[in-house]
Amino acid sequence: MTKDKFIIAEYIDDNRADIIAKYASNMPIADIAELYNVAKSTIYLRLVRWGVKIKKYVGPRRRRNEKPIRQKRKFSQELLLKMKENGRINNEHIKHCEFKHTTEDQELIANILIQI
């Protein structure tokens, strides 16, 4: 530990009763840390070391199966027409492709990959 850490630790320990009282009065750890100009983790770890029971966070949370709300993307009319045209062109080419997977094909591909 550096000298600064000892000073901070001593400063926090000197204000132990005040910190515990503020936390007991439902003041968030982040606010206490800001008040004493230290990191949130410093206050949290000190409270744990002093035997204070840490309260579970009860703020707003998402439900497990709830997906985040996403705004629908807005495209210009020109871009929508171009996307539709590209989709139509791609679909024409895809319709004519047929793939058959056989063991011979897989062996040929494996041999080609080995040679590369």
C-alpha positions as CSV (number, residue, x, y, z in Angstrom):
1,M,0.0,0.0,0.0
2,T,1.2,3.4,-0.8
3,K,1.1,6.3,1.7
4,D,-2.0,7.7,0.0
5,K,-3.9,4.5,0.5
6,F,-3.1,4.5,4.2
7,I,-4.4,8.1,4.5
8,I,-7.6,7.2,2.7
9,A,-8.1,4.1,4.8
10,E,-7.5,6.0,8.0
11,Y,-9.9,8.8,6.9
12,I,-12.6,6.3,6.1
13,D,-12.1,4.4,9.4
14,D,-12.3,7.7,11.3
15,N,-15.7,8.3,9.8
16,R,-16.9,4.8,10.3
17,A,-20.0,5.6,12.4
18,D,-21.1,8.3,10.1
19,I,-20.8,6.1,7.0
20,I,-22.7,3.2,8.6
21,A,-25.4,5.7,9.8
22,K,-25.8,7.1,6.2
23,Y,-26.0,3.6,4.7
24,A,-28.5,2.5,7.3
25,S,-30.7,5.6,6.4
26,N,-30.8,4.2,2.8
27,M,-28.3,6.5,1.3
28,P,-26.8,4.7,-1.8
29,I,-23.1,3.6,-1.6
30,A,-22.4,5.8,-4.7
31,D,-23.6,8.9,-2.9
32,I,-21.6,8.1,0.2
33,A,-18.5,7.5,-1.9
34,E,-19.0,10.8,-3.7
35,L,-19.4,12.6,-0.4
36,Y,-16.1,11.2,0.9
37,N,-14.3,11.5,-2.5
38,V,-13.5,7.8,-2.7
39,A,-14.4,4.9,-5.0
40,K,-17.7,3.0,-4.5
41,S,-15.7,-0.2,-4.0
42,T,-13.9,1.4,-1.1
43,I,-17.1,2.1,0.8
44,Y,-18.6,-1.2,-0.2
45,L,-15.6,-3.2,1.0
46,R,-15.4,-1.2,4.2
47,L,-19.0,-1.9,5.0
48,V,-18.4,-5.6,4.4
49,R,-15.3,-5.5,6.6
50,W,-17.3,-3.8,9.4
51,G,-19.9,-6.5,9.3
52,V,-22.7,-4.3,7.9
53,K,-25.3,-6.3,6.0
54,I,-25.4,-5.1,2.4
55,K,-28.9,-4.5,1.1
56,K,-30.0,-6.0,-2.2
57,Y,-30.4,-3.5,-5.0
58,V,-34.1,-2.9,-5.5
59,G,-34.1,-0.4,-8.4
60,P,-35.8,-0.9,-11.7
61,R,-34.8,-4.1,-13.5
62,R,-35.8,-5.9,-16.6
63,R,-37.6,-9.2,-16.3
64,R,-35.7,-12.2,-17.4
65,N,-37.7,-12.8,-20.6
66,E,-38.3,-9.2,-21.4
67,K,-36.3,-7.9,-24.4
68,P,-35.0,-4.3,-24.5
69,I,-37.1,-1.9,-26.3
70,R,-35.6,-1.1,-29.7
71,Q,-36.8,1.7,-31.9
72,K,-37.7,0.7,-35.5
73,R,-35.1,2.0,-38.0
74,K,-36.4,4.7,-40.3
75,F,-35.3,4.5,-44.0
76,S,-35.9,7.0,-46.8
77,Q,-38.3,6.0,-49.5
78,E,-35.5,5.7,-52.0
79,L,-33.5,3.4,-49.9
80,L,-36.6,1.2,-49.2
81,L,-37.2,0.8,-52.9
82,K,-33.5,0.0,-53.6
83,M,-33.6,-2.6,-50.8
84,K,-36.7,-4.2,-52.3
85,E,-35.2,-4.3,-55.7
86,N,-32.0,-5.9,-54.4
87,G,-34.0,-8.5,-52.5
88,R,-36.0,-9.3,-55.7
89,I,-32.7,-9.7,-57.7
90,N,-31.1,-11.9,-55.1
91,N,-34.2,-14.1,-54.8
92,E,-34.2,-14.7,-58.6
93,H,-30.6,-16.0,-58.4
94,I,-31.2,-18.1,-55.2
95,K,-34.2,-19.9,-56.7
96,H,-32.0,-21.5,-59.4
97,C,-29.4,-22.9,-57.0
98,E,-29.7,-26.4,-55.8
99,F,-27.3,-28.1,-53.4
100,K,-27.0,-31.8,-52.9
101,H,-24.8,-33.0,-50.1
102,T,-23.2,-36.4,-50.8
103,T,-20.3,-38.1,-49.2
104,E,-18.4,-37.9,-52.5
105,D,-18.8,-34.1,-52.5
106,Q,-17.6,-33.9,-48.9
107,E,-14.6,-36.0,-49.7
108,L,-13.8,-33.8,-52.8
109,I,-14.1,-30.6,-50.6
110,A,-11.9,-32.1,-47.9
111,N,-9.2,-33.0,-50.5
112,I,-9.3,-29.5,-52.0
113,L,-8.9,-28.0,-48.5
114,I,-6.0,-30.2,-47.7
115,Q,-4.2,-29.1,-50.9
116,I,-4.6,-25.4,-50.1
